[in-house]
Amino acid sequence: MPIYEYVSSAPDDPESSCRVCARGFELRRPVDRDPLDVCPLCKHPVRKVISRVNSPTITKPLSVTDAKKAGFTVLEKRDKGVYEKL
C-alpha cells in the first residue's frame, strides 16, 4: 500500500485545522480508495500533497568479490566471443 501525505487546506488559519493536519500527516491507503477530503480528527478540509520519490542511488560499482558474494557468475572476455569464468 502506498503512503499518501495530507495537509490542511488552510494552514495559515489555526481555527480551521487541528495540530495534526496543520503540520501534515501521512496515511497508508489502498490505491483503489479515493483520497481523503477531510481530516480524520477535526473533520476540516485537507488536500493531498505530492511527495518526493525515494529512488535508490548506487554509490560505487560492484566489485568482482561483491558480485560473487551476491551469487552472480562473473565472466571476463578473453577472445572474440570467448568468455572465461573468474
HELIX and SHEET records of a PDB file:
HELIX    1   1 PRO A   14  SER A   16  5                                   3    
HELIX    2   2 ARG A   19  ARG A   23  1                                   5    
HELIX    3   3 VAL A   64  LYS A   69  1                                   6    
SHEET    1   A 3 PHE A  25  ARG A  28  0                                        
SHEET    2   A 3 ILE A   3  SER A   8 -1                                        
SHEET    3   A 3 VAL A  46  VAL A  49 -1                                        
SHEET    1   B 2 LEU A  75  ASP A  79  0                                        
SHEET    2   B 2 VAL A  82  LYS A  85 -1                                        
END                                                                             
